[in-house]
Amino acid sequence: MADGDAVKTSGGSSGLERLIEIGLALSAERNHDRLTEMILLEAMDITNADGGTLYLRTDDDALKFVIMRTNSLKIAMGGTTGVPIPFPPVRMYNAETGQPNFNNVSAAAALDKKAINIPDAYEAEGYDFSGTKKFDEGTGYRSKSFLCIPLMNYSDEVIGVLQLLNAKDDAGEVVPFTAEVQRTIGALASQAAVAIDNQKLIEAQKALMDSLIKVMAHAIDAKSPYTGGHCQRVPELTKMLASKASDSKEGVFADFELDDQQWYELHVAAWLHDIGKVTTPEFVVDKATKLQTIYDRIHEVRMRFEVLRRDAEIKMLKAIAKGKNARIERKKFRDKCRELKEQWAFVADCNIGGEFMSQDKQDRVQAISKQKWYRYFDRQLGLSWTEAKLLEKAPPPEEGWEHLLADLPEHSEAEYDLGEITNMCIQRGTLNDDERRKINDHIVLTIEMLNEMPFPKHLKRVPEFAGGHHEKMDGTGYPNKLKGEDMSWPAKMMAIADIFEALTAADRPYKKAKTLSESVKILWFMKKDKHVDADLFNLFLSSGAYKDYAEQFLRPEQIDEVDISKYLDQPQQAAE
């Protein structure tokens, strides 16, 4: 409301209309500083007061200075000014005795829940105005008329105090606040209290939601010591990229802009982008080697190699005992030990996983697996009922020969294919098809879980933002095989953030941390393959977002020089 439109009246239709206008303005304001500032300035305007202070009550029963104004002294502190108020809060109760502080006029108004109207502070009895008088001595000011109105919420609780100073008449002379003015400001104070209380409730709900979101994200990260921090880093990189797009003044992002609610919508979506992982088994998320389940079964395979070596030694000793040439038998044993050692080293290396396992290596695993060792003890004993149930269809004999590596019937009867040869021959990484499907299912569950949440209107796109980070621009992603034109910018941003965080993460058990240049190069290949958005990739590099993220989250040894000119589209290429 412009100053020229101010109606300096407290009664009649014009005063009522003014209160209605103020009430509407207060209910529409979402910014806390602007709201509190509006309350004080409107009260000063209505009463033609020279000064005023707005206090808000703290949890420990103190009245905190929020806004201070004195027009004639050009004092403007708190609120949107950014100027801090140097005065300590007014205590409503004595810190030592616990007695109510009726000496201070603002505290007394809060304690009594009643307005206090003082014509002249220097003549007032029962209140301590020594601080006011000291202020006047230092400034040459004369504090005279005071009006203190408590701000009461729906629960009849005092949430603050509105204090006005030195009402002036048309001639500019300081006069007392009239009873009519007091009633008008009382009505304004009621509206103000409702507006402040509503805003506090909204902020409290938002804070609660924010904490719940972060608790869920922390819980997902805490499930795995190897992915801890992923759900925290992806939001940071997503918002970093969105900020760079918002700052862009040309090109495809010239019109990209997010308001406060849209920023919060992106914030919520980024923090919840992996909420579906809460259902993914920990041993699948943490699968560091090909034979790992709840434990790494490579230890069983190593023990079988130990048995084969011991059997070879026993065979040598028996042959020598029967009179065979000891030198020849010992050489056979040494050769066998060398062969087993080489085979074990190869199998152990295959268990690590990597970028690609050739067919030759897979064939060698098959050949090694055909070796046999003799089992003497019944392996059906001592099992849980679920594991024992898996062995019912093909019960093994109490003893007999077994292959060094095998895909047994009970391996495929489980939820995941546990076959040793099948897992050992995984071509890329450590996950087999069943486990990869389970990992991929987390995004389906993320979308389902988020769609079940009753998001308010301004957060309706959270499922779409969060659920698109595994989609690809060419439509080969999952779960919905969306193409680039079907996706929003925030969803595309989250896709790049998710990939880049995974590439640079130093806490994954199945890979070494990649350097910054290696990660950018891989992301560039993904851009060329139309897996990530080309415009966002260019912005990611040209804006320096990749470097900002690296400096904040990568280890020093990972950060190397990146020649981004090799990866950025040239103008003529972009035009094509």
TILO-62244 format. One line per 8 residues: their letters; for each residue x, y, z of C-alpha. Coordinates in nm, 2 decimals. Each point is the difference from the previous one (the first is absolute). Example, Ala and Ser with C-alpha at 12.3 -4.5 7.8 and 13.67 -1.06 7.14 Angstrom:
residues 2
AS> 1.23/-0.45/0.78 | 0.14/0.34/-0.07
***
This chain:
residues 576
MADGDAVK> 0.00/0.00/0.00 | 0.16/0.33/-0.11 | 0.06/0.27/0.26 | -0.22/0.24/-0.20 | -0.29/-0.24/0.04 | 0.03/0.01/0.38 | -0.32/0.08/0.18 | 0.08/0.15/0.34
TSGGSSGL> -0.32/-0.08/0.17 | -0.11/-0.26/0.25 | -0.37/0.00/-0.04 | -0.28/0.01/-0.25 | -0.02/-0.19/-0.33 | 0.34/0.13/-0.12 | 0.17/-0.15/0.31 | -0.19/-0.33/-0.04
ERLIEIGL> 0.10/-0.02/-0.37 | 0.36/0.07/0.10 | 0.00/-0.28/0.25 | -0.16/-0.24/-0.26 | 0.27/0.10/-0.25 | 0.27/-0.05/0.25 | -0.14/-0.34/0.11 | -0.01/-0.12/-0.36
ALSAERNH> 0.36/0.12/-0.06 | 0.12/-0.17/0.33 | -0.17/-0.33/-0.09 | 0.17/0.00/-0.35 | 0.35/0.08/0.12 | 0.23/-0.31/0.02 | 0.33/0.16/0.09 | 0.05/0.02/0.37
DRLTEMIL> 0.20/0.32/0.00 | -0.23/0.18/-0.24 | -0.30/-0.11/0.21 | 0.13/0.13/0.33 | 0.12/0.32/-0.16 | -0.34/0.05/-0.16 | -0.17/-0.04/0.34 | 0.21/0.27/0.16
LEAMDITN> 0.00/0.25/-0.29 | -0.38/-0.03/-0.04 | -0.06/0.06/0.37 | 0.23/0.30/0.00 | -0.17/0.13/-0.31 | -0.35/-0.03/0.14 | 0.09/0.16/0.33 | 0.25/0.26/-0.15
ADGGTLYL> 0.26/-0.13/0.25 | 0.36/0.11/-0.03 | 0.14/-0.33/0.11 | -0.08/-0.35/0.09 | 0.14/-0.35/0.09 | -0.13/-0.34/-0.07 | 0.10/-0.28/0.24 | -0.05/-0.37/-0.04
RTDDDALK> -0.01/-0.24/0.29 | 0.27/-0.26/0.01 | -0.03/-0.35/0.14 | 0.18/0.10/0.32 | -0.25/0.28/0.08 | 0.19/0.30/-0.13 | -0.12/0.27/-0.24 | 0.25/0.02/-0.29
FVIMRTNS> 0.04/0.33/-0.19 | -0.11/-0.08/-0.36 | -0.07/0.34/-0.16 | 0.10/0.35/0.13 | -0.09/0.33/-0.17 | 0.03/0.37/0.11 | -0.07/0.23/-0.30 | 0.13/0.33/0.14
LKIAMGGT> 0.33/-0.16/0.10 | 0.02/-0.20/-0.33 | 0.03/-0.33/0.20 | -0.09/-0.31/-0.20 | 0.11/-0.33/0.13 | -0.11/-0.36/-0.04 | -0.23/-0.14/-0.26 | 0.10/0.04/-0.36
TGVPIPFP> 0.26/0.26/0.08 | 0.25/-0.26/0.10 | 0.12/0.23/0.28 | 0.03/-0.20/0.32 | -0.17/0.13/0.32 | 0.27/0.02/0.27 | -0.23/-0.02/0.30 | -0.04/-0.32/0.20
PVRMYNAE> -0.35/-0.15/0.03 | -0.23/0.12/0.28 | -0.04/-0.27/0.26 | -0.36/-0.06/0.11 | 0.12/-0.17/0.32 | 0.30/0.07/0.22 | 0.27/-0.25/-0.09 | 0.10/-0.05/0.37
TGQPNFNN> -0.32/0.03/0.19 | -0.25/-0.11/-0.26 | -0.22/0.30/0.09 | -0.20/0.17/-0.28 | 0.16/0.31/-0.14 | -0.27/0.27/0.03 | 0.26/0.28/0.00 | 0.04/-0.01/-0.37
VSAAAALD> -0.31/0.13/-0.18 | 0.02/-0.25/-0.30 | 0.05/-0.29/0.24 | -0.29/0.12/0.22 | -0.23/0.01/-0.31 | 0.10/-0.35/-0.09 | -0.04/-0.13/0.36 | -0.34/0.17/0.06
KKAINIPD> -0.12/-0.07/-0.36 | -0.13/0.36/0.00 | 0.08/0.31/-0.19 | 0.19/0.27/0.19 | -0.05/0.36/-0.11 | 0.24/0.26/0.15 | -0.04/0.37/-0.08 | 0.34/0.10/0.13
AYEAEGYD> 0.28/-0.25/0.09 | 0.17/0.25/0.22 | -0.30/0.03/0.22 | -0.10/-0.37/0.00 | 0.01/-0.19/0.33 | 0.07/-0.37/0.04 | 0.22/-0.04/-0.31 | 0.37/0.03/-0.04
FSGTKKFD> 0.07/0.25/-0.28 | 0.37/0.06/0.10 | 0.12/-0.16/-0.32 | -0.23/0.22/-0.20 | 0.11/0.32/0.18 | 0.37/-0.10/-0.05 | -0.07/-0.04/-0.37 | -0.16/0.34/-0.01
EGTGYRSK> 0.29/0.16/0.17 | 0.24/-0.14/-0.26 | -0.21/0.09/-0.30 | -0.18/0.32/0.10 | -0.33/-0.19/-0.06 | -0.30/0.03/0.23 | -0.19/-0.33/0.04 | -0.35/0.09/0.12
SFLCIPLM> -0.31/-0.19/-0.09 | 0.01/-0.39/-0.01 | -0.26/-0.26/-0.11 | 0.08/-0.36/0.06 | -0.24/-0.26/-0.14 | 0.06/-0.38/0.06 | -0.04/-0.23/-0.30 | -0.22/-0.29/0.08
NYSDEVIG> -0.05/-0.31/-0.20 | -0.29/-0.25/-0.04 | 0.10/-0.17/0.33 | -0.01/0.33/0.19 | 0.38/-0.02/0.03 | 0.22/0.31/-0.03 | 0.23/-0.04/-0.30 | 0.14/0.36/0.00
VLQLLNAK> -0.05/0.37/0.08 | -0.07/0.29/-0.23 | 0.14/0.32/0.16 | -0.06/0.35/-0.15 | 0.17/0.32/0.09 | -0.09/0.37/-0.01 | -0.33/0.04/-0.19 | -0.02/0.33/-0.18
DDAGEVVP> -0.28/0.23/-0.09 | -0.04/0.19/-0.33 | 0.22/0.28/0.13 | 0.28/-0.25/0.07 | -0.03/0.03/0.38 | 0.04/-0.32/0.21 | -0.34/-0.10/0.15 | -0.13/-0.30/0.20
FTAEVQRT> -0.14/-0.29/-0.18 | -0.38/0.03/0.02 | -0.24/-0.27/0.11 | -0.14/-0.02/-0.35 | 0.35/-0.05/-0.15 | 0.07/-0.26/0.27 | -0.31/-0.20/-0.11 | 0.11/0.02/-0.37
IGALASQA> 0.35/-0.11/0.07 | -0.14/-0.28/0.22 | -0.20/-0.12/-0.30 | 0.31/0.02/-0.22 | 0.20/-0.19/0.27 | -0.25/-0.28/-0.01 | 0.04/-0.03/-0.38 | 0.37/0.02/0.04
AVAIDNQK> 0.01/-0.27/0.26 | -0.20/-0.23/-0.22 | 0.22/0.07/-0.30 | 0.32/-0.06/0.20 | -0.13/-0.31/0.17 | -0.12/-0.15/-0.33 | 0.34/0.07/-0.15 | 0.18/-0.16/0.30
LIEAQKAL> -0.23/-0.31/-0.03 | 0.08/-0.02/-0.38 | 0.37/0.03/0.07 | -0.02/-0.26/0.28 | -0.18/-0.24/-0.23 | 0.26/0.07/-0.27 | 0.28/-0.06/0.24 | -0.16/-0.32/0.12
MDSLIKVM> -0.04/-0.12/-0.36 | 0.35/0.10/-0.08 | 0.14/-0.19/0.30 | -0.21/-0.31/-0.09 | 0.13/0.01/-0.36 | 0.36/0.03/0.12 | -0.05/-0.28/0.26 | -0.13/-0.23/-0.28
AHAIDAKS> 0.29/0.09/-0.22 | 0.25/-0.05/0.28 | -0.16/-0.33/0.08 | 0.05/-0.11/-0.36 | 0.36/0.11/0.00 | 0.06/-0.16/0.34 | -0.12/-0.34/-0.13 | 0.32/-0.02/-0.19
PYTGGHCQ> 0.34/0.13/0.12 | 0.10/0.01/-0.37 | -0.27/0.24/-0.12 | -0.02/0.22/0.30 | -0.04/0.36/-0.11 | -0.14/-0.08/-0.35 | -0.35/0.13/0.10 | 0.16/0.31/0.14
RVPELTKM> 0.24/0.08/-0.28 | -0.25/-0.05/-0.29 | -0.22/0.28/0.13 | 0.30/0.24/0.03 | 0.11/-0.07/-0.36 | -0.36/0.02/-0.13 | -0.06/0.34/0.16 | 0.35/0.11/-0.11
LASKASDS> -0.09/-0.07/-0.37 | -0.35/0.15/0.04 | 0.16/0.32/0.14 | 0.24/0.02/-0.30 | -0.30/-0.04/-0.24 | -0.19/0.27/0.19 | 0.30/0.23/-0.03 | 0.03/-0.05/-0.37
KEGVFADF> -0.11/0.30/-0.21 | 0.02/-0.15/-0.34 | -0.06/-0.32/-0.20 | -0.25/-0.27/0.10 | 0.01/0.09/0.37 | -0.06/0.38/-0.05 | -0.36/-0.04/0.12 | 0.07/-0.27/0.27
ELDDQQWY> -0.09/0.13/0.34 | -0.13/-0.16/0.32 | -0.20/0.19/0.26 | 0.03/-0.08/0.37 | -0.26/-0.28/-0.01 | 0.15/-0.16/-0.30 | 0.34/0.01/0.16 | -0.14/-0.18/0.30
ELHVAAWL> -0.18/-0.25/-0.23 | 0.34/-0.08/-0.16 | 0.16/-0.02/0.34 | -0.26/-0.26/0.12 | 0.03/-0.20/-0.32 | 0.38/-0.01/0.01 | 0.00/-0.12/0.36 | -0.26/-0.27/-0.07
HDIGKVTT> 0.14/-0.12/-0.34 | 0.11/-0.33/0.14 | -0.26/-0.06/0.27 | -0.09/-0.33/-0.17 | 0.34/-0.14/0.10 | -0.14/-0.05/0.35 | -0.14/-0.32/-0.14 | 0.32/-0.12/-0.18
PEFVVDKA> 0.19/-0.27/0.20 | 0.32/0.13/0.15 | 0.21/-0.28/-0.14 | -0.11/0.09/-0.35 | 0.07/0.37/0.04 | 0.34/-0.09/0.16 | 0.09/-0.28/-0.24 | 0.37/0.07/-0.03
TKLQTIYD> 0.10/-0.32/-0.17 | -0.17/-0.25/-0.23 | -0.04/-0.28/0.26 | -0.11/0.23/0.28 | -0.33/-0.05/0.16 | -0.03/0.07/0.37 | 0.36/-0.11/0.01 | 0.26/-0.05/-0.28
RIHEVRMR> -0.02/-0.36/-0.11 | 0.35/0.02/-0.15 | 0.12/-0.13/0.33 | -0.18/-0.33/-0.06 | 0.15/-0.02/-0.35 | 0.35/0.07/0.15 | -0.06/-0.28/0.25 | -0.07/-0.24/-0.29
FEVLRRDA> 0.33/0.09/-0.16 | 0.16/-0.07/0.34 | -0.17/-0.35/0.00 | 0.12/-0.07/-0.36 | 0.36/0.10/0.10 | -0.02/-0.22/0.31 | -0.14/-0.29/-0.20 | 0.29/0.04/-0.25
EIKMLKAI> 0.24/-0.02/0.29 | -0.17/-0.31/0.15 | 0.01/-0.16/-0.35 | 0.37/0.07/-0.02 | 0.07/-0.15/0.34 | -0.20/-0.31/-0.07 | 0.18/-0.05/-0.33 | 0.34/0.03/0.17
AKGKNARI> -0.11/-0.24/0.27 | -0.09/-0.25/-0.26 | 0.35/0.02/-0.14 | -0.04/0.23/-0.29 | 0.29/0.24/-0.10 | 0.00/0.27/0.27 | 0.17/0.26/-0.22 | -0.26/-0.04/-0.28
ERKKFRDK> -0.29/0.00/0.25 | 0.13/0.32/0.17 | 0.03/0.17/-0.34 | -0.36/-0.09/-0.08 | -0.11/0.14/0.33 | 0.20/0.33/-0.06 | -0.15/0.03/-0.35 | -0.35/-0.06/0.14
CRELKEQW> 0.05/0.26/0.27 | 0.12/0.26/-0.25 | -0.30/-0.08/-0.22 | -0.24/0.04/0.29 | 0.16/0.32/0.11 | -0.03/0.15/-0.35 | -0.36/-0.12/-0.02 | -0.08/0.14/0.34
AFVADCNI> 0.15/0.34/-0.08 | -0.20/0.01/-0.33 | -0.33/-0.09/0.17 | 0.06/0.25/0.28 | 0.08/0.27/-0.25 | -0.33/-0.08/-0.19 | -0.19/0.04/0.32 | 0.10/0.36/0.02
GGEFMSQD> -0.20/0.11/-0.30 | 0.08/0.27/-0.24 | -0.09/0.18/-0.32 | -0.01/-0.31/-0.22 | 0.07/-0.37/0.03 | 0.10/-0.16/-0.33 | -0.14/-0.33/-0.13 | 0.34/-0.16/0.03
KQDRVQAI> 0.00/0.07/0.37 | -0.35/-0.13/0.03 | 0.10/-0.32/-0.18 | 0.30/-0.04/0.24 | -0.23/0.03/0.30 | -0.22/-0.28/-0.15 | 0.31/-0.22/-0.05 | 0.13/0.05/0.35
SKQKWYRY> -0.34/-0.07/0.15 | 0.00/-0.35/-0.14 | 0.27/-0.11/0.26 | -0.15/-0.21/0.28 | 0.06/-0.03/0.37 | -0.14/-0.26/0.23 | -0.25/0.09/0.28 | -0.03/-0.23/0.29
FDRQLGLS> -0.26/0.17/0.22 | -0.38/0.05/-0.05 | -0.05/0.36/-0.10 | -0.37/-0.01/0.08 | 0.07/0.02/0.37 | -0.01/0.32/0.20 | -0.19/0.20/-0.25 | -0.28/0.25/0.05
WTEAKLLE> -0.34/-0.13/-0.11 | -0.01/0.23/-0.30 | 0.34/-0.12/-0.13 | -0.09/-0.36/0.08 | -0.32/0.04/-0.20 | 0.21/0.10/-0.31 | 0.18/-0.33/0.02 | -0.31/-0.21/0.01
KAPPPEEG> -0.05/-0.03/-0.37 | 0.35/-0.14/-0.07 | 0.14/-0.13/0.33 | 0.37/-0.07/-0.02 | 0.15/-0.32/0.13 | 0.15/-0.01/0.34 | 0.34/0.00/-0.17 | 0.14/0.01/-0.35
WEHLLADL> 0.19/0.19/-0.27 | -0.08/0.36/-0.07 | 0.12/0.25/-0.26 | 0.24/0.27/0.10 | -0.26/0.26/-0.12 | -0.36/-0.09/-0.07 | -0.35/0.13/-0.08 | -0.21/-0.21/0.23
PEHSEAEY> -0.38/-0.04/-0.02 | -0.05/0.17/0.33 | 0.20/0.30/-0.13 | -0.27/0.08/-0.26 | -0.29/-0.08/0.24 | 0.09/0.30/0.21 | -0.13/0.36/-0.06 | 0.33/0.08/-0.17
DLGEITNM> 0.21/-0.23/-0.22 | 0.28/-0.11/0.24 | 0.17/-0.23/-0.25 | 0.38/0.02/0.04 | 0.09/-0.03/-0.37 | -0.28/0.23/-0.10 | 0.11/0.27/0.24 | 0.37/-0.05/-0.07
CIQRGTLN> -0.06/0.06/-0.37 | -0.18/0.33/0.04 | 0.13/0.21/-0.28 | -0.01/0.34/0.16 | 0.01/0.10/0.36 | -0.11/-0.24/0.27 | -0.38/-0.02/-0.04 | -0.18/-0.28/-0.18
DDERRKIN> -0.33/0.06/-0.19 | -0.22/-0.07/0.30 | 0.19/0.23/0.23 | 0.01/0.27/-0.27 | -0.37/-0.02/-0.04 | -0.04/0.03/0.37 | 0.22/0.31/0.01 | -0.19/0.15/-0.29
DHIVLTIE> -0.33/-0.07/0.17 | 0.09/0.26/0.26 | -0.10/0.28/-0.24 | -0.34/-0.17/-0.06 | -0.05/-0.02/0.37 | 0.11/0.36/0.04 | -0.27/0.11/-0.24 | -0.26/-0.22/0.16
MLNEMPFP> 0.09/0.12/0.35 | 0.01/0.37/-0.10 | -0.33/-0.03/-0.19 | -0.16/-0.13/0.32 | 0.11/0.31/0.19 | -0.27/0.28/0.02 | 0.23/0.28/-0.13 | -0.16/0.34/0.00
KHLKRVPE> -0.05/0.17/-0.34 | 0.34/0.18/0.00 | 0.17/-0.34/0.05 | -0.20/-0.20/-0.25 | 0.30/-0.05/-0.24 | 0.22/-0.16/0.26 | -0.07/-0.36/-0.12 | 0.08/0.11/-0.36
FAGGHHEK> 0.32/0.18/0.09 | 0.13/-0.28/0.23 | -0.13/-0.29/-0.22 | 0.18/0.10/-0.32 | 0.37/-0.02/0.10 | 0.05/-0.33/-0.17 | -0.17/0.10/-0.33 | 0.21/0.07/-0.31
MDGTGYPN> -0.05/0.26/-0.27 | -0.03/-0.27/-0.27 | -0.27/-0.19/0.18 | 0.21/-0.30/0.11 | -0.01/0.08/0.37 | -0.23/-0.13/0.27 | -0.26/-0.05/0.13 | -0.22/0.19/-0.25
KLKGEDMS> 0.24/0.03/-0.29 | -0.06/0.37/-0.02 | 0.17/0.21/-0.27 | 0.16/0.33/0.06 | -0.30/0.20/-0.12 | -0.22/-0.19/0.25 | 0.21/0.11/0.30 | 0.01/0.33/0.19
WPAKMMAI> 0.33/0.19/0.05 | 0.02/-0.09/0.37 | -0.04/-0.37/-0.08 | 0.28/0.02/-0.26 | 0.22/0.19/0.25 | -0.05/-0.27/0.26 | 0.10/-0.26/-0.25 | 0.34/0.17/-0.06
ADIFEALT> 0.05/0.06/0.37 | -0.07/-0.37/0.08 | 0.24/-0.12/-0.26 | 0.28/0.24/0.08 | -0.02/-0.06/0.37 | 0.02/-0.38/-0.07 | 0.30/0.05/-0.23 | 0.20/0.22/0.25
AADRPYKK> -0.11/-0.18/0.32 | 0.30/-0.13/0.20 | -0.21/-0.23/0.22 | -0.11/-0.27/-0.24 | 0.13/-0.36/0.08 | -0.02/-0.12/-0.36 | 0.21/0.28/-0.17 | 0.29/0.24/0.07
AKTLSESV> -0.08/0.37/0.02 | 0.03/0.15/-0.35 | 0.18/0.33/-0.05 | -0.18/0.31/-0.11 | 0.12/-0.02/-0.36 | -0.09/-0.37/-0.03 | -0.35/0.07/0.13 | -0.05/0.30/-0.24
KILWFMKK> 0.11/-0.22/-0.29 | -0.24/-0.28/0.09 | -0.28/0.25/0.04 | 0.09/0.14/-0.35 | -0.03/-0.35/-0.15 | -0.34/-0.03/0.16 | -0.09/0.34/-0.15 | 0.11/-0.13/-0.34
DKHVDADL> -0.21/-0.31/0.04 | -0.30/0.22/0.09 | -0.02/-0.14/0.35 | 0.02/0.35/0.16 | -0.12/0.33/-0.13 | 0.25/0.18/-0.22 | -0.09/0.35/0.10 | 0.03/-0.08/0.37
FNLFLSSG> 0.33/-0.17/-0.06 | 0.13/0.31/-0.17 | -0.13/0.22/0.28 | 0.15/-0.24/0.26 | 0.35/0.06/-0.15 | -0.02/0.36/-0.13 | -0.15/0.13/0.33 | 0.27/-0.16/0.21
AYKDYAEQ> -0.25/-0.21/0.20 | 0.21/-0.31/-0.04 | 0.29/0.18/0.16 | -0.21/0.15/0.28 | -0.13/-0.34/0.09 | 0.35/-0.15/-0.02 | 0.15/0.26/0.24 | -0.28/-0.07/0.24
FLRPEQID> -0.03/-0.38/0.00 | 0.29/-0.17/-0.18 | 0.33/-0.10/0.16 | 0.30/0.21/-0.09 | 0.17/-0.28/-0.19 | -0.31/-0.04/-0.22 | 0.00/0.36/-0.12 | 0.21/0.04/-0.31
EVDISKYL> -0.01/0.23/-0.30 | -0.28/-0.02/-0.25 | 0.01/0.14/-0.34 | -0.37/0.07/-0.05 | 0.06/0.14/-0.35 | 0.03/-0.36/-0.12 | -0.35/-0.09/0.12 | -0.20/0.32/-0.07
DQPQQAAE> -0.21/0.02/-0.32 | 0.13/0.25/-0.24 | -0.25/0.27/-0.12 | -0.03/-0.15/-0.35 | -0.06/-0.35/0.15 | -0.26/0.14/0.23 | -0.18/0.16/-0.29 | 0.00/-0.32/-0.19
***
